[in-house]
Amino acid sequence: MSGRGDALRRFERRLNLRLSVKAIARRAVNSIPAALQIVLGVVLSYSFAHFVLGHATPFIAVTVVISTLGFARDARPRKVIESTLGILIGIVLSELIRLVIGAGVWQLAVVLLVTILVARALSANPAFALAAATQSALVIILPSPVGGPFTRSLDGLVGGVVALLLTALIPRDTRRIANRDGLALASTLSQSMASLLEGLTESNLPAASLAFERLRRTQALVDNWTTSLDSALAVARIAPLLRRQLPDLRRQQALLEGFDLASRHLRVIARRIYFLLKEGGGRAELVDLFSEIAAIIDLLGAAIEDASKLTEAAATLRELAPRLDPEKFMPNAPVTESVFVLLCRPLVVDLLIATGYTIDDARGLLPAL
């Protein structure tokens, strides 16, 4: 028995190692577009500051490009501009203060304090203040460049302009990140529905509990998709190469709104199903109802990459919505079970919104109570 257990543990270790290697390789491959954009930005900003402006060591131009582009999920042009402004404020403030009080340890403390307070007053974003403080510290610590005290300010401006131009003219395909985040949310909802159905079909309390726990974790996935989708829309609006993506991204906005609302309602439903099973309840009609909803969620998840699935999902929802009358759907059922038909009414409205319905049109499909 011990030998068998050791063999199983060795197999699990090999499997985990294989998965880790795949995750590392996938992360590296996914970073290639951002890395190429950063490298190109560094080369362009350095070349312009060095060969055109004649600055011997345009260190600041390089750091500005790397800091503003980075690998963040949110690549909106507004974020690039905010980062650039924060960096420039830090550089200019430190240059001015250095002219008055010189450079040294106590001067570094003064510059950092002033820069952080001014940056915090100008923006509530902590990253703005940190970017300004980092660059102001570099200005105080590094020797004065050849060309005058504000040479580094000009380098910072060059780096910021290059970063913004690259964001618009040679953008990353931010839709790919939004698609990935959307599919992660759709997959979690699909897995949650599978666990919910297993709980109802087999009166399996652990499966019902797992469904609830999975649904509790969806908020972080919703937030990720919101950030990456907002970023993709902002970039597509200013980037000529990506403008054709706007209709697809706007369709994703409707899907996101519907999935966000649906996940909230599904948490309530999953919790109630857990307690229903705990008390020994559960009917075949509930299995049928949630099987239909699970199939619709799968269609909507597929619609993130295939718009034709929206039409199919909308048609299925139009058939389901008029049947959600508790007295007709589950006649003679106890209130503890027929209440699930009522709970599914707003859920179906949420899913209709995901297909592009307005809330009033979606509610109009439901039967009167």
C-alpha positions in Angstrom: 0.0 0.0 0.0 2.9 2.3 0.9 4.6 1.7 -2.5 1.4 2.4 -4.3 1.0 5.7 -2.4 4.6 6.7 -3.1 4.0 6.0 -6.8 0.9 8.2 -6.8 2.7 11.0 -5.1 5.5 10.8 -7.7 3.0 10.9 -10.5 1.3 14.0 -8.9 4.7 15.7 -8.6 5.5 15.0 -12.3 2.1 16.2 -13.3 2.4 19.4 -11.3 5.9 20.0 -12.7 4.6 19.5 -16.3 1.7 21.9 -15.6 4.1 24.5 -14.1 6.4 24.3 -17.2 3.4 24.8 -19.5 2.2 27.8 -17.4 5.7 29.3 -17.5 6.0 28.8 -21.3 2.5 30.2 -21.9 3.3 33.3 -19.8 6.5 33.8 -21.8 4.7 33.4 -25.1 1.8 35.7 -24.1 4.4 38.4 -23.1 6.0 38.5 -26.6 3.8 41.3 -28.1 4.3 43.5 -25.0 8.0 42.8 -24.9 8.5 43.7 -28.5 6.5 46.9 -28.1 8.7 47.9 -25.1 11.9 47.1 -26.9 10.9 49.1 -29.9 9.9 52.0 -27.7 13.2 52.0 -25.9 15.2 51.9 -29.1 13.1 54.8 -30.6 13.2 57.0 -27.6 16.9 56.4 -27.0 17.8 57.0 -30.6 15.8 60.2 -30.8 17.1 61.7 -27.6 20.7 60.6 -28.3 21.1 61.1 -32.1 18.6 63.9 -32.7 18.7 65.9 -29.5 22.4 65.1 -28.8 21.9 63.8 -25.2 24.8 61.6 -24.3 23.0 59.2 -21.9 19.2 59.6 -22.2 18.5 57.2 -19.3 15.2 58.8 -18.4 13.8 58.4 -21.9 14.4 54.7 -21.6 12.9 54.3 -18.1 9.8 56.3 -19.0 9.0 54.0 -21.9 9.5 50.9 -19.8 7.5 52.3 -16.9 4.5 53.6 -19.0 4.1 50.6 -21.3 4.9 47.8 -18.9 2.9 44.5 -18.8 -0.2 45.8 -17.0 -3.6 44.4 -18.0 -4.9 47.9 -18.4 -3.1 49.4 -21.4 -5.5 52.3 -22.0 -4.0 55.5 -23.5 -5.3 57.5 -20.6 -3.2 55.3 -18.3 -0.1 55.8 -20.5 -0.7 59.6 -20.3 -1.2 59.5 -16.5 2.0 57.5 -16.0 3.9 59.9 -18.3 2.6 63.0 -16.5 3.5 61.5 -13.1 7.0 60.8 -14.2 7.4 64.3 -15.8 6.1 66.0 -12.6 8.6 64.1 -10.5 11.5 65.0 -12.9 10.6 68.7 -13.2 10.0 69.1 -9.4 13.3 67.5 -8.5 15.2 69.5 -11.1 13.7 72.8 -9.7 14.4 71.8 -6.1 18.0 70.7 -7.0 18.7 74.1 -8.5 17.7 75.7 -5.2 19.1 73.4 -2.5 21.6 71.2 -4.4 22.0 67.4 -4.1 22.6 65.2 -1.1 21.0 63.0 1.5 18.7 65.5 3.1 17.9 67.0 -0.3 16.8 63.6 -1.4 14.4 63.5 1.6 13.0 66.9 0.8 12.5 66.1 -2.9 10.8 62.9 -2.2 8.4 64.4 0.3 7.5 67.3 -1.9 7.1 65.2 -5.0 4.9 62.6 -3.2 2.6 65.2 -1.6 2.2 67.2 -4.9 1.5 64.0 -6.9 -1.0 62.8 -4.3 -2.7 66.2 -4.5 -3.0 66.0 -8.3 -4.1 62.3 -8.5 -5.8 59.8 -6.3 -4.0 57.0 -8.1 -1.1 55.7 -5.9 0.8 54.6 -8.9 0.9 58.2 -10.1 2.7 59.3 -6.9 5.1 56.3 -7.0 6.1 57.0 -10.6 6.8 60.6 -9.8 8.7 59.7 -6.6 10.9 57.1 -8.4 12.0 59.5 -11.1 12.5 62.4 -8.7 14.9 60.2 -6.7 16.8 59.3 -9.8 17.3 62.9 -10.7 18.7 63.8 -7.3 20.9 60.7 -7.1 22.4 60.7 -10.6 25.0 63.3 -11.7 23.8 66.3 -13.6 23.8 65.6 -17.4 25.6 67.5 -20.0 23.3 70.0 -21.6 21.7 71.7 -18.6 19.4 70.8 -15.7 16.2 70.2 -17.7 17.8 67.8 -20.2 16.2 64.9 -18.3 12.8 66.6 -18.4 13.0 66.6 -22.2 14.1 63.0 -22.2 11.1 62.1 -20.1 8.8 63.9 -22.5 10.4 62.0 -25.5 9.8 58.7 -23.7 6.2 59.6 -22.9 5.4 60.7 -26.5 7.0 57.5 -27.9 5.0 55.3 -25.6 1.7 57.0 -26.5 2.5 56.8 -30.3 3.3 53.1 -30.0 0.0 52.6 -28.1 -1.9 54.2 -31.0 0.1 53.2 -34.0 1.5 49.8 -33.2 -0.8 48.6 -30.4 -0.9 45.3 -28.6 -3.9 43.1 -29.5 -5.8 43.9 -26.3 -8.9 42.1 -27.6 -7.0 38.8 -27.1 -6.6 39.5 -23.4 -10.3 40.5 -23.1 -11.3 37.3 -24.8 -9.1 35.3 -22.4 -10.7 37.0 -19.4 -14.2 36.5 -20.8 -13.6 32.9 -21.4 -12.2 32.4 -17.9 -15.5 33.8 -16.4 -17.6 31.8 -18.8 -15.7 28.6 -17.9 -16.2 29.2 -14.2 -19.9 29.8 -14.6 -20.2 26.6 -16.8 -18.3 24.6 -14.2 -20.5 26.0 -11.4 -23.7 25.0 -13.3 -22.3 21.5 -13.8 -21.7 21.1 -10.1 -25.1 22.6 -9.3 -26.7 20.0 -11.6 -24.7 17.2 -10.1 -26.0 18.3 -6.7 -29.6 18.3 -7.8 -29.4 15.1 -9.8 -27.6 13.0 -7.2 -28.7 15.0 -4.0 -24.9 15.6 -3.7 -24.3 18.3 -1.0 -20.5 18.6 -1.6 -21.2 19.3 -5.4 -23.8 21.9 -4.5 -21.4 23.5 -2.0 -18.6 23.5 -4.7 -21.0 25.3 -7.1 -21.5 28.0 -4.5 -17.8 28.4 -3.8 -17.0 28.6 -7.5 -19.6 31.3 -7.9 -18.2 33.3 -5.0 -14.9 33.6 -6.9 -16.4 35.0 -10.0 -16.2 38.7 -8.9 -12.4 38.7 -9.4 -13.0 37.3 -12.9 -15.6 39.9 -13.7 -13.2 42.7 -12.5 -10.4 41.3 -14.8 -12.7 41.2 -17.8 -13.9 44.7 -17.1 -10.4 46.1 -16.9 -9.1 44.3 -20.0 -12.3 45.1 -22.0 -12.2 48.8 -21.1 -8.5 48.8 -22.1 -9.2 47.1 -25.4 -12.0 49.5 -26.3 -9.9 52.5 -25.4 -7.0 51.3 -27.6 -9.2 50.3 -30.5 -10.8 53.8 -30.6 -7.5 55.5 -31.2 -5.6 52.7 -33.1 -6.4 52.6 -36.8 -5.2 49.0 -37.0 -7.6 47.9 -34.3 -10.7 50.0 -35.1 -12.4 47.1 -36.9 -12.5 45.3 -33.5 -14.9 47.8 -32.0 -18.2 46.0 -32.9 -16.9 42.8 -31.4 -15.7 44.5 -28.2 -19.1 46.3 -27.8 -20.8 42.9 -28.1 -18.5 41.7 -25.3 -19.7 44.7 -23.2 -23.2 43.3 -23.3 -22.0 39.8 -22.5 -20.0 41.2 -19.6 -23.0 43.1 -18.2 -25.2 40.0 -18.5 -22.6 37.6 -17.0 -21.9 40.0 -14.1 -25.6 40.2 -13.1 -26.2 36.5 -13.8 -23.3 35.5 -11.5 -24.8 37.5 -8.7 -28.2 35.8 -9.0 -26.6 32.4 -9.4 -24.8 32.8 -6.1 -28.2 33.3 -4.4 -29.7 30.3 -6.2 -26.7 28.0 -5.5 -26.9 28.8 -1.8 -30.6 28.1 -1.7 -30.2 24.8 -3.6 -27.6 23.7 -1.0 -30.1 24.2 1.8 -32.9 22.6 -0.2 -30.8 19.5 -0.7 -29.8 19.5 3.0 -33.4 19.4 3.9 -34.1 16.5 1.5 -35.8 18.5 -1.3 -35.2 18.5 -5.0 -37.4 17.7 -8.1 -36.8 16.6 -11.6 -38.4 19.8 -12.9 -35.5 21.8 -11.2 -33.0 19.6 -13.0 -34.7 20.3 -16.3 -34.8 24.0 -15.6 -31.2 24.4 -14.6 -30.1 22.1 -17.5 -31.6 24.6 -19.9 -29.9 27.5 -18.2 -26.6 25.7 -18.1 -26.8 25.1 -21.9 -27.6 28.8 -22.5 -24.6 29.9 -20.4 -22.4 27.6 -22.5 -23.8 29.2 -25.7 -23.1 32.7 -24.3 -19.6 31.7 -23.4 -19.0 30.4 -26.9 -20.4 33.8 -28.2 -17.3 35.6 -26.9 -15.4 34.3 -29.9 -18.4 33.3 -32.2 -21.1 35.9 -32.6 -23.5 33.5 -34.2 -24.0 31.7 -30.9 -25.8 34.9 -29.6 -28.7 34.2 -32.0 -29.0 30.7 -30.8 -28.8 31.7 -27.1 -31.4 34.4 -27.6 -33.8 32.0 -29.3 -33.5 29.5 -26.5 -34.1 32.2 -23.9 -37.2 33.4 -25.8 -38.6 29.9 -25.5 -37.7 29.6 -21.8 -38.8 33.0 -20.5 -42.6 32.7 -21.1 -42.7 29.4 -19.2 -41.4 30.9 -15.9 -44.7 30.9 -14.1 -44.3 28.8 -10.9 -47.9 27.6 -10.9 -47.6 26.2 -14.5 -43.9 25.1 -14.4 -44.1 23.3 -11.1 -47.8 22.7 -10.2 -48.5 21.6 -6.7 -44.8 22.0 -5.7 -44.0 23.2 -2.2 -43.0 26.9 -1.9 -39.4 25.9 -1.0 -39.1 24.5 -4.6 -41.4 26.6 -6.7 -39.5 29.7 -5.5 -36.6 28.7 -7.8 -38.8 29.5 -10.8 -39.2 33.0 -9.4 -35.5 33.3 -8.8 -34.8 32.3 -12.4 -36.9 35.1 -13.8 -34.3 37.9 -13.1 -31.5 35.4 -14.1 -33.1 34.9 -17.5 -33.5 38.7 -17.9 -29.7 39.0 -17.1 -28.9 36.4 -19.8 -31.2 38.2 -22.3 -29.3 41.4 -21.6 -26.1 39.5 -22.5 -27.6 38.7 -25.9 -28.3 42.4 -26.6 -31.9 42.8 -25.2 -32.8 46.0 -23.3 -34.0 45.3 -19.7 -37.6 46.4 -20.6 -37.7 44.1 -23.7 -36.3 41.2 -21.7 -38.8 41.6 -18.8 -41.6 41.8 -21.4 -40.9 38.2 -22.4 -41.7 37.0 -18.9 -45.3 35.8 -18.0 -47.3 38.0 -15.7 -47.7 36.8 -12.1 
